[in-house]
Amino acid sequence: EFHVIKINMCSDILGFLVWISFMLNSMTAGDMVDTELKTPQLIRKYGYPAESHQVMTEDGYILTMHRIPDSPNSPAGTNKSVVFLQHGILATSSDWIVLGPNNSLAYILADEGYDVWMGNSRGNTYSRKHKTMSSSNDLFWNFSFHEFGVYDLAAEIDYVLNVTNQDALYFAADSLGNTDFFVLVCQRPEYNSKIKVMAAEAPFMLAQLLNFLGFRVLAPFERPMITLAQTLCSNSLTKFICEFLIQSFSGAFDNLFLSTIFCEYIYCFSHLDYLPTIISHFSGGISIKVLMHIIQNMKAGKFQSYDYGRNNPQKYNQIGLSPPEYNLSAITLPVALYYGENDRLVIPQEVYKLNGSLGNSILMHRIPRKTFSHFGFLYGIHVKPYVNDRIIELFK
């Protein structure tokens, strides 16, 4: 079946931590309010206005987008420039706001006077509705990242442009969100004219993820993640474990084995206080078919459509058995690439290849810290000066 998955390079470790979280639940003090708040509630908590908008895709999925139309730190106004932010794998719109003002990109953009919209792909926490199907139906989960691009992003971008009465918008994505966007423009090149410039953070293409992690299918992990955040990371007896994991995930250790064994899943956080919120919001859910598509691309060494095997000729109306490749040269809008030297999910060599394949790559920027890893683009202690401020400069 196509159901929700979780990453498992350290399934035993993660399972052990979850077990500990349940065991220590009764010992936990304090009310970890932010772990229970949804994206709009978190935004409003910091004094920013928040809106939720729903749009239906061509194939019937109902997606929820979140918007920060104004900021308490910038003049209110109409006809603002619009920015659209797209999350990565297993994530949601909360990626762009969990570190709070002065750190997370959505708030910084709003403070700079932008009208900020955040997407949510089908199947994640905020987009599990369909016109005719329930999310408990396996057919609901029959999608790959191809559908994220050609259907979800297309519907969301068109909706945003219509509501804001704009002809084009700025676009930024993290990890697999870049893949979704590239698929959209490769398949529907008319979207080149709808994007002013794109900022691609850790562009996830021919993923090295499968060389580094493993995947397993399992049930939604939402409640255990919240429990883990509320217990393990706040209890005085176990907080040292969180601190150790943070350092391990960050690549801060010179010992390559240590930084690898813990997956470099999260870069060093700017404040430990944010860790429970980040963990509780992380597992947004995804279809196993997305992962199968990633595996296929990795094995083939190509950025190509989903491989249906012997059904490819019928599926793609072609003679050959191989699935068609996405033509990256069709992306003629300006694209800026940002990558980390210590990113073990998106290695620099793949970013170099992507840079040479795009039709209009205007920048390939290496984050100037050797320890900067994949999740540093969202949660890192240096995310503001090294990533978010750079994107503000690009959009200006």
N, C-alpha and C positions, 0 to 999 in steps of 0.2 A: 504494500500500500504506500501511498505518497506522503504519509503524515509528517508531523513536526519532528525535527532532528535536533541533536546537540553535538557540539564538537567534542571529540574524545581523544585527544592525544593523552590526556592524563585522566582517563575515565575512572581509574581506581582511586587516584588522588582526589578528584572532584567528588566522587561518591563518598569517600572517607570524610571529606570536609562537610558535605551535606549531612552525613550521619552525625558528626560532631555538633552541627548547628541544631539539629533536633534534640540531641541529648542535653545541650546547654540552654535550651529555650527557656526553661523555668528560671535560669540563673541570670538571664539578661535584664539589665536595668535600663531605664530610659525609654522614651517614646520616639522611635525612629520614623518620624512623620513622613519625611521625604520619600522613603522607600515605598509608601503606599500611594503617593500622588501620581496622577497621570500627567502627561505633558502640559496640557493647558493649566492645570492646577499649579504645577511647578513654576510656570511662567508668571502667573498672577501672584504667586507668593512673593516674588521679587519686585512687584509693583509695575509690571508690564502688562499691557492688554493682550488678551489671547482669544483667538477665534478657532472654531472647528468648522471645516467645510467638507462636504461629501460630493464625490463625483462618481458616475458609473462609467466603466470602460465599455468598449465596443462588444466585448464578450461577456458582459453582465456582472463583473466584479464591482463591488461598492467600496471605494477607498476613502479614507478620512485623511485630510490634510490639516495641518496646524499652522496658524498665522500669528505673527507679531506685527501688527500694522503700524504701531507707533512706539515711542520710547519716552519715559519720563525725563530722559536726558537729552532729548533733541526736540526741536519744534515740530508740532503736529502740522500736517499738511496733506494736500491731495496731489495726485499725479507724481507720486514718489517713484524712484527707480525700484524695480522689483528684483529680488534675489530668490532663487529656488534652491533649496538644500536637499540632497538625496542621501539617505543613509546607506550603510553597507550591509553585509551578510549578517543574519541573525539579529538585526538591529531595528530601531524605530526612530521616529522623529526626536525622541528624547536624547539621542546622541549629541544633538546640537545645543542642548541647554543644561545638561546635568551638572556642569561645573559652575553654573551660576554666572551672573554679570561679571564683566572684566576678564573672564576666562573663556567661556563658550562662545562660539562664532555667531550664533543667532542673536544674542544680546548685543554683541559688539557691532554687528551690522545694523541693528535697530538703532543703536546709539549714534551711528554715523548717518542716520536719516533714510535708511532703506526700508522698504516694505518687505518683510521676510516671510517666506512660505517654506514649509517643511513637508516633504512627501512621506507616504507610508505605503510600501508595496503590498500587493495581495498576499494574504496569509500571515502577515504580522499581527501583533496585538490589536492594532487599530483598524485593520482592513480584513476582517474575517466574515464579510457578508457578500452574498451574491443574490442576483435577481430571482433565481429559481432554485439554487442549491444551498444546502446547509454545509457548514464547515466540517460536519461529521461525516459527510459523504466523501469517499475517496476521490471521486471525480473532481471535487473542488480543488484538490491539491495537485491536479495534473497540469503543472506548469513548470517552466524553467526560467532562467534569467532572460530568455528571449521575450517572453510575455511581459516581464517587468519593463522592458524597454518599449516594444512596439505598441503595447496596450496601456500599461499603467502610466508611464511617463508622458506618453502622448496625450492621454486624457487629462492628466494633472496640469501639464503645461498649457494646454488649450483653455482649460477652465480658468487658470490664474490670469492669463492674458485677457480673457474676456471680462472677468470681474474687475480687473484693474485698468481696463481700457488701454493697454499697452500693446505695442507691436512686437517687442522683444524683451527678454529679461537676462539677468546674469544667472549663471548656474555654477554650483559647487557640489562636488560629490566626494564621498569617502569609499575606498575599497571597492566592493562589488557594485556600488552605486555608479561608479565610472563605467563599468562593463555594461550596465543597463543603458546608460546614456549613449555609449558608442553603438550599441545594437540599434537603438532608436534611430540615430542619424544615418547609420549605414543602410538601414532598411527603408527609412522615410527621409530622404535627403532634404525635403522641403523644410525640415526643422532647423537646418543650418541658418536660415534667415530669422528664426525666432529666438536665437541665442546670441547675445552680444559678445560674451566671452565665457569660457568654461575654465574653472579651476579644478584640477584633478588631483585629489590627495591620495597617495598610495594606490595608484591605478592598478586594479586587480584584473589581470588578463590571463596569461598562461600560468595559472596559479601553481606556485611551489607549495601551496598549502598541503597538498596530499603527500608530499615528500616529508612533511614536517609533523602533520597531525594525522589522525585517523577519524573516520566517521561511523556513527551508528545511529540507527533509528530508535527513537524512544518518544515517550509521551511528552506533552508540554511541560516545561520545567519552571514555570512562572512562580508558583508558590514556594518550592524549595529554594529558589534563588532569593526570594524576599526573606525567607527564614534565615538563610545563610547570612545575608546582609545585616539582619537585625540582631544576630547572636554572635557569630564568630568574630565579626569585625568590631563589635562594640564592647564585648565582655572583657574585663580587665585581665582575665586569666588566659584568654586566647588571642588578644589583639596582637601579640608578638608574631603570631602566625601570619596575620594579614600583612604586617610590616615586612616579614621575610618574603612573602609572595610578591609584594610590590617590588622589592628590590630585585628579586629573581626575574620577574616578568620584564623589568625595565632593561635588562642587559647591563645593569650597573656593575654586576660582578664581572671580573676579568675572566673567571672560569667559564668557558664556553659551554661546558656540560651543564652547569647549573642554569644558565640562562636558556638553554635549549630544553632541558627536561621539564621546565615549567612553561614551555610554549611561547614565552615572551608575550603572553596573552594581553597584558596591560603594561603600559610604560609607567615610569615613576610618577605618582600623582602629586599635584601641587599641594593638596591638603588631604590628610588621611580622613578627615571628616566627610569627604565626598565619596569615599569608597563604598559604604553601604548603599548609597543611592545608585551609583554606577552599576554595581553588581545586580541589584534588584531590577534594574531596567534593561539589563543586557539581553536576555534571551527573548527576542521578539518572535521567534518561530520562522520556519521556512519549509518548503517542500523538498523531499528527498530527490526529486527530479532536477532541482537546481544543482545539487551536489553531483548528480550523475552527469550533468552537462559539463560541469567543471572538470570532472575526471576524464571525460571524453576529450576535451580540449587539451588537457595536460598530456594524455597518452598520444594524441595525434600531433602535438606540438603546433597546433593551429588554432586560430580564433575562428570557429566555425559554428554553424547551426547545429541543433540537436541531431544526433545520429540515430535514426530509426532503423538502421541496418538495411535489410532487403526491401523495406517499405520506403526508402528514400526516394526512388524514382517517382512513385505515386505521390508521396507527401510533398515533394518539391517540384513536381512536374518537369523532371529531367531524365536523361538517359543514364548518366553515371551513378554508381552506387555510393560514392562519397558525398556527405552532406556539403552544401555550398558554404564557402568561407565568407565571412563578413569583410567587406571592402572598406578598410579604414581610410583609404585615400578619398573616399566620398565625403569625409568629414572636413569641410572647408572652413568652418567657423574657427576663430582663434582659440587654441587650447594651451593652457599652461600646466605642466606636469610637476608635481612635488613628490619627492621620494626620500626615504631614510636609508642610510648606509647599513644600518643594523636590522632592517626589515627582512625577516625570514619568510614572510608570506609573499611579498612583492619584491623580488630581488632586483638590484639596480640594472643588471643585464637585460631583464625583460622590459624595463622602462626605456632603456636605450633603443631596443627594437621598436617599441611603440612609438617613440619619438620620430623614428625614421619612416614609419608607416603612415602616420597621420598626414592629412592633406595640408594642415596649417598649424603646426606646433610652433608656438611663439616663445616658449620658455621651458627649460628643463632644469629645475632647481633642486639641488641636493641640500637637505637640512644639515647645517654645519655642526653636527654633533655625532660622534661615532656611535653613541649608545642609542640614538633615536630609532625606535622600532615602529611596528605597524600601528599599534594603538596609541602611540604618542601623538598622532594627528588629531585625536579627539580628547584624550585624557592626560596628555603629558604635562609635566611641570613647566616645560618651555613652549607649550602650544601657542600661547599668545604672541610672543615676539618672533618665533620661528615659522609659524604657520598662519595664524589668523591675521596678524598685522600685514603679512605679505599679500594675503588675499584682498585685504582692504586696498592696498596699494594697486593691485592689479585691476580691481573694479573701478578705481578712480581714473 
